[in-house]
Amino acid sequence: MGADVIKRIEHIGSTAIPNIWAKNIVDILLEVGRIEDLARVRDLLVKNGWLVMSESPNRISLNKGYTEQGFDEKVFHLHLRMTGDHDEIYFRDYLCQHPDIAQAYQELKLSLWKQFEHNRDAYTDAKTDFINHYVSEAKSSNF
């Protein structure tokens, strides 16, 4: 499996944004060019120890580093997508170019962390409006 299948790999998420607090989880976005490649890549990753967290027709989320005892020393989330489905890159790049907004995002994350420490979906949902706003800003500006 090579460049004909994998079109893009990007480090996304809070660990990709300088000078803000981030959990010890690395988020990776991997884009493929064809819908049938989603399943091929997923199956290869599962054979190599990744766990499927969620799956829809055009997106698959996987992780590595979760154990029954909690997090391993290294934890990874892999967001498998079709080419062009990458709002996270717009968000990352916008925050890297706007440190004040990055700091506001850090404050939001810290305010939600304890409240949703054991509910990842609720934590993610609580950040959605903020993220969507700045994704929209990034797409509409040529920063």
Residue pairs with C-beta under 8 A, 6 or more apart in sequence:
1 40
1 41
1 44
4 33
5 32
5 33
5 34
5 37
5 40
5 41
6 30
6 31
6 32
6 41
7 31
7 32
7 33
7 83
8 29
8 30
8 31
8 83
8 86
9 28
9 29
9 30
9 31
10 16
10 28
10 29
10 86
10 88
10 89
10 92
11 26
11 27
11 28
12 27
12 28
12 29
12 79
12 88
12 89
12 91
12 92
13 22
13 25
13 26
13 27
13 77
13 88
13 92
14 20
14 21
14 22
14 23
14 27
14 105
14 106
14 109
15 22
15 25
15 26
15 27
16 27
16 92
16 96
17 92
17 95
17 96
17 102
17 105
18 96
18 99
18 102
19 99
19 102
19 103
20 95
20 102
20 103
20 105
20 106
20 109
21 106
21 109
21 110
23 75
24 71
24 73
24 74
24 75
25 65
25 71
25 75
25 76
25 77
26 74
26 75
26 76
26 77
27 76
27 77
27 78
27 79
27 88
28 76
28 77
28 78
28 79
29 79
29 81
29 86
29 88
29 89
30 41
30 78
30 79
30 80
30 81
31 81
31 82
31 83
31 84
31 85
31 86
32 38
32 41
32 80
32 81
32 82
32 83
33 82
33 83
35 57
35 58
35 82
38 58
38 60
38 80
38 82
41 60
41 80
42 52
42 55
42 60
42 62
42 80
45 62
45 78
45 80
46 52
46 62
49 64
50 62
50 63
50 64
50 78
51 62
51 63
51 64
51 66
52 60
52 61
52 62
53 61
53 62
53 63
53 77
54 60
54 61
55 61
58 81
58 82
58 85
59 79
59 80
59 81
59 82
59 85
60 80
61 77
61 78
61 79
61 80
62 77
62 78
62 80
63 75
63 76
63 77
63 78
64 75
64 76
64 78
65 71
65 72
65 73
65 74
65 75
65 76
66 72
66 75
79 88
87 131
87 135
90 135
90 138
90 139
91 131
91 134
91 135
91 138
93 138
93 143
94 101
94 134
94 135
94 137
94 138
94 143
95 101
95 102
95 105
95 134
96 102
97 143
98 143
101 134
104 130
105 127
105 130
105 134
108 127
108 130
109 127
112 123
112 126
112 127
113 123
115 123
115 126
116 122
116 123
116 126
117 123
